[in-house]
Amino acid sequence: IVDGNLGANVEANRSVVEEVVGSRAVMETAVLDWNEPGEAQLPEETFEVVLAADCVYEKEHPRLLAGTVSRWLSRTGGAILVVENPVREGFRWEREMIRKEMESIGLEIREEGNETGVDDWSESKGDELKEIECRWTVWGWKDEILRVGDEGRKI
């Protein structure tokens, strides 16, 4: 997934990100094991923006995602987590568990909404892309977490 679909998405969206952020935008992919988030070889200590898109498929994934976000999202007022998932029938639990787990590590919702996305994970190269409804949420640290600082970090 890292070299295939994810790498292709980074390249497909590079110009959009650079248009918004400028040439200082660094977009790379790397393997990150949610079971051991501190073991990843990433270029930074922490990040101001963490994106999580369509990454929850099993009941334990929201908890593992929260642990990873807690490790890698900078403890600053401007740091944000952006989560986007397709609205799948029978997966309401997915959104509810993500919300519960993110709140448990000290994040709060700053903004949320729905949009039409594109399912770009097709079985063959010739498949037509399909539109799907997606739910996005922008999270930031609660003020009391920022006052505690890194010493209070939950991992």
Residue frames relative to the residue before (quaternion, step in Angstrom):
aa qw qx qy qz dx dy dz
I 1.0000 0.0000 0.0000 0.0000 0.00 0.00 0.00
V 0.6427 0.5446 -0.3391 0.4187 3.61 0.91 -0.88
D 0.7511 0.3906 -0.2240 0.4828 3.58 0.76 -1.00
G 0.7080 0.4701 -0.2618 0.4574 3.58 1.05 -0.69
N 0.8430 0.2135 -0.0983 0.4838 3.54 -0.26 -1.31
L 0.6907 0.4831 -0.2965 0.4490 3.60 0.80 -0.95
G 0.6555 0.5085 -0.3087 0.4652 3.58 0.93 -0.87
A 0.6496 0.5113 -0.3118 0.4684 3.57 1.01 -0.81
N 0.6488 0.5137 -0.3176 0.4628 3.60 1.03 -0.77
V 0.6151 0.5348 -0.3503 0.4615 3.59 1.01 -0.76
E 0.6900 0.4738 -0.2880 0.4653 3.58 0.82 -0.95
A 0.6512 0.5295 -0.3173 0.4414 3.59 0.98 -0.81
N 0.7668 0.3589 -0.1805 0.5007 3.59 1.11 -0.67
R 0.3781 0.7609 -0.4641 0.2506 3.59 1.25 -0.04
S 0.6871 0.4879 -0.3023 0.4454 3.62 0.80 -0.93
V 0.6263 0.5286 -0.3402 0.4610 3.61 1.04 -0.71
V 0.6724 0.4851 -0.2978 0.4731 3.59 0.88 -0.93
E 0.6656 0.4992 -0.3089 0.4608 3.60 0.90 -0.85
E 0.6074 0.5490 -0.3501 0.4551 3.59 1.12 -0.65
V 0.7056 0.4442 -0.2519 0.4912 3.59 1.02 -0.81
V 0.7987 0.3188 -0.1395 0.4909 3.58 0.79 -1.04
G 0.4840 -0.6485 0.4503 0.3775 3.56 1.14 -0.55
S 0.7291 -0.4528 0.2952 0.4198 3.53 -1.30 0.04
R 0.5500 0.6178 -0.4008 0.3940 3.61 1.23 -0.16
A 0.4582 0.6952 -0.4436 0.3317 3.59 1.28 -0.15
V 0.1126 -0.7646 0.6328 0.0473 3.54 -0.89 1.00
M 0.0404 0.7921 -0.6043 0.0761 3.55 -0.61 1.15
E 0.1495 0.7724 -0.5958 0.1617 3.52 -0.50 1.26
T 0.2755 -0.7198 0.6001 0.2142 3.54 -1.27 0.30
A 0.0477 0.7749 -0.6285 0.0470 3.55 -1.19 0.64
V 0.5373 -0.5972 0.4817 0.3501 3.54 -1.25 0.39
L 0.0102 0.7784 -0.6255 0.0513 3.55 -0.91 1.00
D 0.2148 -0.7840 0.5745 0.0954 3.57 -0.54 1.21
W 0.3817 -0.7536 0.4889 0.2177 3.60 -0.48 1.17
N 0.6049 0.5590 -0.3612 0.4372 3.59 1.15 -0.45
E 0.7821 0.1241 -0.0635 0.6073 3.58 1.21 -0.54
P 0.0566 -0.8664 0.4950 0.0326 3.60 0.61 1.13
G 0.6472 0.5376 -0.3258 0.4313 3.60 1.10 -0.52
E 0.6247 0.5725 -0.3231 0.4215 3.58 1.26 -0.27
A 0.4929 0.6887 -0.4218 0.3238 3.61 1.23 -0.23
Q 0.3314 -0.7102 0.5879 0.2003 3.54 -1.17 0.70
L 0.1400 0.8017 -0.5577 0.1634 3.53 0.18 1.34
P 0.5999 -0.6356 0.3611 0.3253 3.60 -1.10 0.66
E 0.7532 0.3163 -0.1819 0.5473 3.63 1.19 -0.30
E 0.5762 -0.5585 0.4676 0.3707 3.54 -1.33 0.29
T 0.7577 -0.0935 0.0882 0.6398 3.55 1.04 -0.95
F 0.3388 -0.7481 0.5425 0.1769 3.56 -1.28 0.28
E 0.4839 -0.6662 0.4959 0.2758 3.56 -1.14 0.72
V 0.7748 0.1631 -0.0884 0.6043 3.59 1.18 -0.57
V 0.0276 -0.7549 0.6552 0.0054 3.54 -0.94 0.96
L 0.1562 -0.7815 0.6010 0.0606 3.57 -0.87 1.02
A 0.0028 -0.7715 0.6360 -0.0149 3.56 -0.97 0.89
A 0.0560 0.8253 -0.5540 0.0944 3.56 -0.36 1.23
D 0.8578 -0.0795 0.0211 0.5074 3.53 -0.85 1.08
C 0.4314 0.7360 -0.4152 0.3158 3.56 0.88 0.98
V 0.6415 0.4962 -0.3366 0.4785 3.62 1.21 0.21
Y 0.0594 0.8175 -0.5645 0.0979 3.54 -0.57 1.24
E 0.7562 0.2922 -0.1548 0.5647 3.58 1.20 -0.49
K 0.6738 -0.5334 0.3390 0.3829 3.59 -1.19 0.56
E 0.7069 0.4573 -0.2818 0.4602 3.65 1.01 -0.65
H 0.4877 0.7059 -0.4156 0.3020 3.62 1.19 -0.30
P 0.6440 0.5101 -0.3648 0.4383 3.68 0.83 -0.71
R 0.6513 0.5048 -0.3162 0.4701 3.61 0.98 -0.80
L 0.6696 0.4906 -0.2966 0.4722 3.58 0.93 -0.87
L 0.6267 0.5262 -0.3294 0.4710 3.58 1.04 -0.78
A 0.6469 0.5217 -0.3210 0.4542 3.60 0.94 -0.87
G 0.6495 0.5114 -0.3187 0.4637 3.60 0.96 -0.79
T 0.6548 0.5046 -0.3015 0.4750 3.55 1.02 -0.79
V 0.6477 0.5019 -0.3162 0.4781 3.60 0.95 -0.85
S 0.6333 0.5397 -0.3297 0.4460 3.57 0.96 -0.85
R 0.6787 0.4904 -0.2854 0.4663 3.58 1.04 -0.74
W 0.8255 0.3334 -0.1232 0.4384 3.59 0.80 -1.02
L 0.6220 0.5322 -0.3652 0.4433 3.65 1.14 -0.34
S 0.4919 -0.6805 0.4640 0.2822 3.59 -0.74 1.10
R 0.3816 -0.7028 0.5535 0.2328 3.56 -1.14 0.68
T 0.4037 0.6670 -0.5188 0.3506 3.55 0.48 1.29
G 0.6396 -0.5583 0.3777 0.3696 3.56 -1.21 0.49
G 0.7105 0.4543 -0.2566 0.4723 3.58 1.15 -0.54
A 0.5044 0.6586 -0.4268 0.3602 3.60 1.24 -0.15
I 0.0278 -0.8108 0.5845 -0.0107 3.57 -0.96 0.88
L 0.2384 -0.6902 0.6634 0.1634 3.47 -1.37 0.54
V 0.0980 -0.7685 0.6300 0.0529 3.57 -0.91 0.94
V 0.0526 -0.7867 0.6149 -0.0132 3.56 -0.71 1.14
E 0.0519 0.7765 -0.6268 0.0381 3.55 -0.94 0.90
N 0.0278 0.7928 -0.6060 0.0586 3.52 -0.94 1.00
P 0.5240 -0.5895 0.4955 0.3638 3.56 -1.12 0.58
V 0.3918 -0.6745 0.5651 0.2688 3.56 -1.12 0.67
R 0.0279 -0.8246 0.5628 -0.0503 3.52 -0.11 1.36
E 0.5193 -0.6176 0.4914 0.3276 3.55 -1.08 0.78
G 0.8099 0.2475 -0.1917 0.4961 3.57 -0.87 0.94
F 0.6897 0.4590 -0.2849 0.4822 3.62 1.25 0.07
R 0.2093 0.7882 -0.5466 0.1902 3.58 1.08 0.67
W 0.5722 0.6080 -0.3630 0.4137 3.58 1.11 -0.76
E 0.5909 0.6001 -0.3516 0.4087 3.55 1.10 -0.80
R 0.7074 0.4472 -0.2575 0.4829 3.59 0.81 -1.00
E 0.6515 0.5185 -0.3147 0.4556 3.59 0.99 -0.81
M 0.6861 0.4743 -0.2882 0.4704 3.61 0.94 -0.84
I 0.6003 0.5321 -0.3668 0.4712 3.60 1.03 -0.66
R 0.6506 0.5170 -0.3134 0.4596 3.58 0.89 -0.93
K 0.6702 0.5022 -0.3000 0.4567 3.61 0.83 -0.97
E 0.7038 0.4723 -0.2761 0.4532 3.59 0.83 -0.95
M 0.6542 0.4975 -0.3260 0.4672 3.61 0.96 -0.76
E 0.6338 0.5092 -0.3280 0.4811 3.59 1.02 -0.73
S 0.6480 0.5444 -0.3233 0.4233 3.61 1.02 -0.76
I 0.7072 0.4153 -0.2755 0.5014 3.62 1.14 -0.44
G 0.6577 -0.5589 0.2980 0.4078 3.58 1.26 0.12
L 0.5123 0.6159 -0.4407 0.4049 3.58 1.18 0.42
E 0.1247 -0.7615 0.6295 0.0912 3.53 -1.29 0.49
I 0.5502 -0.6161 0.4506 0.3386 3.54 -1.18 0.59
R 0.2232 -0.7644 0.5950 0.1086 3.54 -0.96 0.97
E 0.7782 -0.0770 0.1041 0.6145 3.55 1.08 -0.80
E 0.0749 0.7928 -0.6042 0.0279 3.58 -1.17 0.54
G 0.1413 0.7958 -0.5802 0.1008 3.52 -1.21 0.44
N 0.4548 -0.6463 0.5340 0.3004 3.53 -1.37 -0.11
E 0.0373 0.7717 -0.6349 0.0026 3.52 -1.24 0.49
T 0.4846 -0.6244 0.5151 0.3317 3.52 -1.28 0.25
G 0.1236 -0.7932 0.5953 0.0338 3.52 -0.77 1.10
V 0.4022 -0.6804 0.5526 0.2646 3.51 -1.36 -0.12
D 0.3501 -0.7086 0.5749 0.2117 3.55 -0.92 0.96
D 0.0447 -0.8422 0.5371 -0.0166 3.57 -0.24 1.26
W 0.5705 0.5676 -0.3913 0.4463 3.56 1.23 0.29
S 0.1176 0.8188 -0.5476 0.1259 3.56 0.30 1.26
E 0.6120 -0.5955 0.4000 0.3329 3.53 -1.24 0.53
S 0.8006 0.1017 -0.0645 0.5870 3.57 1.06 -0.62
K 0.6590 -0.5551 0.3484 0.3691 3.56 -1.18 0.62
G 0.7084 0.4930 -0.2674 0.4286 3.59 1.03 -0.67
D 0.4659 0.6980 -0.4440 0.3141 3.58 1.25 -0.14
E 0.4561 -0.6635 0.5239 0.2780 3.52 -1.13 0.73
L 0.4791 -0.6673 0.4860 0.2983 3.59 -0.99 0.80
K 0.2542 -0.7835 0.5578 0.1020 3.55 -0.98 0.94
E 0.3966 -0.7032 0.5363 0.2462 3.59 -0.95 0.88
I 0.0120 -0.7852 0.6189 -0.0174 3.55 -1.11 0.81
E 0.4819 -0.6366 0.5114 0.3177 3.57 -1.16 0.61
C 0.0764 -0.7958 0.6006 0.0121 3.57 -0.96 0.91
R 0.2613 -0.7235 0.6192 0.1574 3.54 -1.26 0.59
W 0.0703 -0.7974 0.5989 0.0204 3.60 -0.81 1.02
T 0.0689 -0.7788 0.6234 0.0118 3.52 -1.17 0.72
V 0.1824 -0.7479 0.6295 0.1050 3.56 -1.00 0.91
W 0.1284 -0.8025 0.5826 0.0082 3.55 -0.74 1.17
G 0.0235 -0.7651 0.6425 0.0364 3.56 -1.24 0.57
W 0.6226 -0.5515 0.3992 0.3858 3.56 -1.24 0.37
K 0.4805 -0.6218 0.5349 0.3104 3.56 -1.12 0.73
D 0.6412 -0.5536 0.3759 0.3755 3.57 -1.14 0.67
E 0.6726 0.5105 -0.3190 0.4305 3.60 0.89 -0.85
I 0.6049 0.5298 -0.3562 0.4758 3.61 1.15 -0.49
L 0.6534 0.5131 -0.3155 0.4585 3.58 0.97 -0.82
R 0.6398 0.5232 -0.3286 0.4571 3.60 1.06 -0.68
V 0.6364 0.5251 -0.3300 0.4587 3.60 1.10 -0.67
G 0.2838 -0.7840 0.5035 0.2265 3.59 1.02 -0.80
D 0.7749 -0.3783 0.2545 0.4377 3.54 -1.33 -0.13
E 0.5576 0.6116 -0.4074 0.3860 3.61 1.10 -0.51
G 0.7178 0.4399 -0.2421 0.4824 3.58 1.12 -0.66
R 0.3334 0.7855 -0.4712 0.2230 3.58 1.29 0.14
K 0.2342 -0.7310 0.6252 0.1412 3.53 -0.99 0.92
I 0.0312 -0.7819 0.6222 0.0205 3.57 -0.93 0.81
